[in-house]
Amino acid sequence: MEAILSGLQIILSVVLIVLILLHSGKDAGLSGAFGVGTGGGPFGGGSLVERNLNRWTVAFALLFVVNVIVLLKI
């Protein structure tokens, strides 16, 4: 069980790092390279994409924290 949770922790941490890097910062960061921050996209504009990116980041951060707590209890 501990090995499965440790593997899940690695996957969650990599996904969380990628999601954080996709956020636009002062310089539009890595998200500008993939067109996440552009306003005229085919998916209804950048604000919807940014909002969904925020939701996914918070969800994976919560999963990360829960997994850490479970790993500490084992």
C-alpha positions in Angstrom: 0.0 0.0 0.0 2.8 2.4 0.9 4.5 1.7 -2.5 1.3 2.6 -4.4 0.8 5.8 -2.4 4.4 6.8 -2.9 4.1 6.3 -6.7 0.9 8.3 -6.6 2.8 11.0 -4.7 5.4 11.2 -7.5 2.7 11.5 -10.2 0.8 14.1 -8.2 3.9 16.2 -7.7 4.9 16.2 -11.4 1.3 17.1 -12.4 1.2 19.9 -9.8 4.5 21.3 -11.0 3.3 21.3 -14.6 0.0 23.0 -13.7 1.8 25.7 -11.7 4.2 26.4 -14.5 1.3 26.8 -16.9 -0.1 29.8 -14.9 0.6 33.2 -16.4 2.8 35.4 -14.4 4.1 38.9 -15.0 5.8 37.8 -18.2 3.0 35.4 -19.3 5.5 32.6 -18.4 5.1 29.2 -19.8 1.4 29.6 -20.4 2.1 32.1 -23.2 4.1 29.5 -25.1 1.1 27.2 -25.2 -1.5 29.8 -25.9 -3.2 29.5 -22.5 -3.3 33.2 -21.8 -4.5 34.3 -25.2 -7.9 36.0 -25.3 -9.0 35.0 -28.7 -8.8 31.3 -28.5 -11.4 28.8 -29.9 -12.5 27.7 -26.4 -14.1 31.0 -25.4 -11.2 33.1 -24.4 -8.4 33.1 -21.9 -10.4 33.8 -18.8 -12.3 30.5 -19.0 -9.1 28.6 -19.6 -7.4 30.3 -16.7 -10.3 29.6 -14.4 -10.3 25.9 -15.3 -6.5 25.9 -14.8 -6.9 27.4 -11.3 -9.6 24.7 -10.5 -7.3 21.9 -11.6 -4.4 23.3 -9.7 -6.3 23.6 -6.5 -7.8 20.1 -6.9 -4.4 18.5 -7.5 -2.9 20.5 -4.6 -5.6 19.1 -2.3 -5.0 15.6 -3.5 -1.3 16.1 -2.9 -1.9 17.3 0.7 -4.3 14.4 1.4 -1.8 11.9 0.0 1.0 13.3 2.2 -1.2 13.0 5.3 -2.1 9.5 4.5 1.5 8.6 3.8 2.5 10.1 7.2 -0.1 8.0 9.0 1.1 4.7 7.5 
